[in-house]
Amino acid sequence: ARAFALSMLNITVNPDAALYRKAKELNFGRPVTNEIYGVIVSGARYVVQGFDKGVLYVKEGDWGNVQQTPWLG
């Protein structure tokens, strides 16, 4: 049911993705954005996704090292 509801918002849920798994572990709530690929910071490529309680990001290929940051504002 949750995946269906999110699909109505055009948010794709990948339960095997590192960001989604970390969000569940941290009780970060539901995803509020899709995974955003190719975000470049200091020459490194990241994947970023927003959740109810903050933003998770991980360097591409370093899937076991998911980091978090709060929403700004």
N, CA and C atoms as a LAMMPS dump frame, in Angstrom:
ITEM: TIMESTEP
0
ITEM: NUMBER OF ATOMS
219
ITEM: BOX BOUNDS ff ff ff
-5.0000000000000000e+02 5.0000000000000000e+02
-5.0000000000000000e+02 5.0000000000000000e+02
-5.0000000000000000e+02 5.0000000000000000e+02
ITEM: ATOMS id mol type element x y z
1 1 1 N 0.826 -1.193 0
2 1 2 C 0 0 0
3 1 3 C 0.868 1.255 0
4 2 1 N 1.954 1.217 0.783
5 2 2 C 2.829 2.379 0.857
6 2 3 C 3.459 2.674 -0.507
7 3 1 N 3.958 1.631 -1.163
8 3 2 C 4.578 1.82 -2.478
9 3 3 C 3.569 2.385 -3.469
10 4 1 N 2.324 1.922 -3.398
11 4 2 C 1.287 2.437 -4.291
12 4 3 C 1.038 3.915 -4.019
13 5 1 N 0.912 4.277 -2.751
14 5 2 C 0.659 5.677 -2.402
15 5 3 C 1.796 6.568 -2.891
16 6 1 N 3.033 6.121 -2.692
17 6 2 C 4.166 6.918 -3.15
18 6 3 C 4.221 6.988 -4.668
19 7 1 N 3.808 5.917 -5.335
20 7 2 C 3.81 5.944 -6.796
21 7 3 C 2.82 6.981 -7.314
22 8 1 N 1.77 7.244 -6.561
23 8 2 C 0.807 8.271 -6.954
24 8 3 C 1.454 9.654 -6.912
25 9 1 N 2.513 9.803 -6.119
26 9 2 C 3.271 11.054 -6.061
27 9 3 C 4.465 11.027 -7.015
28 10 1 N 4.552 9.965 -7.808
29 10 2 C 5.668 9.747 -8.729
30 10 3 C 6.994 9.576 -8.005
31 11 1 N 6.955 9.035 -6.782
32 11 2 C 8.166 8.719 -6.036
33 11 3 C 8.376 7.217 -6.123
34 12 1 N 9.499 6.835 -6.697
35 12 2 C 9.827 5.431 -6.866
36 12 3 C 10.526 4.915 -5.617
37 13 1 N 10.067 3.787 -5.104
38 13 2 C 10.67 3.178 -3.92
39 13 3 C 11.465 1.954 -4.355
40 14 1 N 12.734 1.935 -3.98
41 14 2 C 13.583 0.776 -4.231
42 14 3 C 14.006 0.231 -2.867
43 15 1 N 13.307 -0.787 -2.355
44 15 2 C 13.598 -1.284 -1.008
45 15 3 C 14.985 -1.89 -0.866
46 16 1 N 15.675 -2.152 -1.974
47 16 2 C 17.031 -2.699 -1.916
48 16 3 C 18.11 -1.62 -1.937
49 17 1 N 17.718 -0.371 -2.157
50 17 2 C 18.69 0.716 -2.266
51 17 3 C 19.287 1.067 -0.906
52 18 1 N 20.553 1.457 -0.921
53 18 2 C 21.259 1.801 0.319
54 18 3 C 20.572 2.941 1.068
55 19 1 N 20.102 3.954 0.35
56 19 2 C 19.475 5.093 1.023
57 19 3 C 18.166 4.691 1.689
58 20 1 N 17.368 3.901 1.007
59 20 2 C 16.086 3.465 1.573
60 20 3 C 16.311 2.585 2.8
61 21 1 N 17.271 1.654 2.71
62 21 2 C 17.555 0.774 3.853
63 21 3 C 18.037 1.58 5.057
64 22 1 N 18.895 2.579 4.821
65 22 2 C 19.402 3.419 5.913
66 22 3 C 18.273 4.251 6.509
67 23 1 N 17.38 4.744 5.667
68 23 2 C 16.242 5.526 6.159
69 23 3 C 15.381 4.685 7.091
70 24 1 N 15.159 3.43 6.738
71 24 2 C 14.381 2.543 7.615
72 24 3 C 15.116 2.318 8.933
73 25 1 N 16.421 2.099 8.855
74 25 2 C 17.234 1.878 10.056
75 25 3 C 17.177 3.08 10.998
76 26 1 N 17.186 4.29 10.442
77 26 2 C 17.193 5.525 11.231
78 26 3 C 15.793 6.043 11.554
79 27 1 N 14.763 5.334 11.097
80 27 2 C 13.381 5.818 11.25
81 27 3 C 13.224 7.221 10.67
82 28 1 N 13.718 7.398 9.452
83 28 2 C 13.694 8.695 8.783
84 28 3 C 12.363 8.995 8.107
85 29 1 N 11.421 8.091 8.194
86 29 2 C 10.115 8.328 7.591
87 29 3 C 10.088 7.95 6.122
88 30 1 N 9.081 8.458 5.433
89 30 2 C 8.876 8.083 4.031
90 30 3 C 9.742 8.948 3.114
91 31 1 N 10.066 8.43 1.935
92 31 2 C 10.795 9.262 0.974
93 31 3 C 9.883 10.368 0.453
94 32 1 N 10.442 11.555 0.309
95 32 2 C 9.677 12.681 -0.226
96 32 3 C 10.253 13.152 -1.563
97 33 1 N 11.353 12.52 -1.98
98 33 2 C 11.91 12.745 -3.318
99 33 3 C 12.329 11.388 -3.877
100 34 1 N 12.548 11.339 -5.152
101 34 2 C 13.186 10.175 -5.756
102 34 3 C 14.673 10.217 -5.439
103 35 1 N 15.375 9.12 -5.714
104 35 2 C 16.828 9.151 -5.639
105 35 3 C 17.322 10.066 -6.753
106 36 1 N 18.24 10.939 -6.425
107 36 2 C 18.81 11.871 -7.394
108 36 3 C 20.258 11.441 -7.622
109 37 1 N 20.543 11.018 -8.843
110 37 2 C 21.871 10.504 -9.183
111 37 3 C 22.735 11.589 -9.805
112 38 1 N 24.042 11.439 -9.658
113 38 2 C 24.982 12.295 -10.365
114 38 3 C 25.189 13.661 -9.75
115 39 1 N 24.877 13.822 -8.464
116 39 2 C 25.155 15.084 -7.78
117 39 3 C 26.668 15.133 -7.55
118 40 1 N 27.326 16.151 -8.076
119 40 2 C 28.786 16.22 -7.992
120 40 3 C 29.193 17.235 -6.931
121 41 1 N 30.004 16.754 -5.971
122 41 2 C 30.546 17.594 -4.902
123 41 3 C 32.047 17.329 -4.847
124 42 1 N 32.843 18.366 -5.02
125 42 2 C 34.312 18.247 -4.996
126 42 3 C 34.803 17.138 -5.921
127 43 1 N 34.189 17.024 -7.082
128 43 2 C 34.604 16.058 -8.084
129 43 3 C 34.091 14.641 -7.884
130 44 1 N 33.397 14.375 -6.782
131 44 2 C 32.851 13.038 -6.514
132 44 3 C 31.358 13.025 -6.825
133 45 1 N 30.877 11.873 -7.306
134 45 2 C 29.457 11.724 -7.659
135 45 3 C 28.702 11.101 -6.493
136 46 1 N 27.557 11.681 -6.16
137 46 2 C 26.731 11.219 -5.054
138 46 3 C 25.317 10.901 -5.52
139 47 1 N 24.648 10.074 -4.722
140 47 2 C 23.215 9.834 -4.856
141 47 3 C 22.582 10.446 -3.615
142 48 1 N 21.493 11.187 -3.802
143 48 2 C 20.848 11.932 -2.722
144 48 3 C 19.362 11.613 -2.729
145 49 1 N 18.762 11.521 -1.529
146 49 2 C 17.313 11.334 -1.447
147 49 3 C 16.798 11.988 -0.173
148 50 1 N 15.675 12.699 -0.315
149 50 2 C 15.038 13.339 0.825
150 50 3 C 13.987 12.438 1.458
151 51 1 N 13.928 12.471 2.779
152 51 2 C 12.947 11.726 3.565
153 51 3 C 12.286 12.69 4.54
154 52 1 N 11.232 12.245 5.196
155 52 2 C 10.514 13.104 6.136
156 52 3 C 11.445 13.819 7.111
157 53 1 N 12.407 13.094 7.661
158 53 2 C 13.217 13.63 8.755
159 53 3 C 14.595 14.122 8.339
160 54 1 N 14.861 14.197 7.049
161 54 2 C 16.155 14.702 6.612
162 54 3 C 16.545 14.163 5.25
163 55 1 N 17.781 14.433 4.889
164 55 2 C 18.305 14.049 3.585
165 55 3 C 19.435 13.043 3.791
166 56 1 N 19.406 11.975 3.012
167 56 2 C 20.474 10.982 3.036
168 56 3 C 21.238 11.064 1.728
169 57 1 N 22.539 10.827 1.801
170 57 2 C 23.361 10.854 0.597
171 57 3 C 24.5 9.856 0.742
172 58 1 N 24.997 9.403 -0.398
173 58 2 C 26.081 8.427 -0.408
174 58 3 C 26.9 8.614 -1.681
175 59 1 N 28.201 8.482 -1.542
176 59 2 C 29.083 8.529 -2.705
177 59 3 C 28.814 7.294 -3.554
178 60 1 N 28.655 7.49 -4.857
179 60 2 C 28.38 6.362 -5.75
180 60 3 C 29.462 5.301 -5.597
181 61 1 N 29.037 4.072 -5.37
182 61 2 C 29.95 2.956 -5.201
183 61 3 C 30.347 2.682 -3.762
184 62 1 N 30.092 3.627 -2.867
185 62 2 C 30.434 3.479 -1.443
186 62 3 C 29.146 3.28 -0.649
187 63 1 N 28.338 2.322 -1.075
188 63 2 C 26.963 2.148 -0.604
189 63 3 C 26.857 1.873 0.89
190 64 1 N 27.908 1.432 1.538
191 64 2 C 27.862 1.151 2.971
192 64 3 C 28.163 2.36 3.832
193 65 1 N 28.343 3.528 3.217
194 65 2 C 28.736 4.726 3.956
195 65 3 C 27.725 5.863 3.762
196 66 1 N 26.464 5.566 3.997
197 66 2 C 25.398 6.566 3.837
198 66 3 C 25.526 7.619 4.935
199 67 1 N 25.415 8.88 4.542
200 67 2 C 25.5 10.018 5.46
201 67 3 C 24.143 10.719 5.519
202 68 1 N 23.98 11.554 6.528
203 68 2 C 22.718 12.279 6.677
204 68 3 C 22.971 13.753 6.922
205 69 1 N 21.98 14.554 6.568
206 69 2 C 22.006 15.982 6.837
207 69 3 C 20.561 16.434 7.037
208 70 1 N 20.334 17.438 7.883
209 70 2 C 18.955 17.906 8.073
210 70 3 C 18.492 18.732 6.872
211 71 1 N 17.18 18.848 6.748
212 71 2 C 16.627 19.769 5.763
213 71 3 C 17.029 21.174 6.177
214 72 1 N 17.334 22.02 5.219
215 72 2 C 17.669 23.413 5.521
216 72 3 C 16.391 24.22 5.625
217 73 1 N 16.418 25.242 6.461
218 73 2 C 15.265 26.119 6.542
219 73 3 C 14.539 26.033 7.754
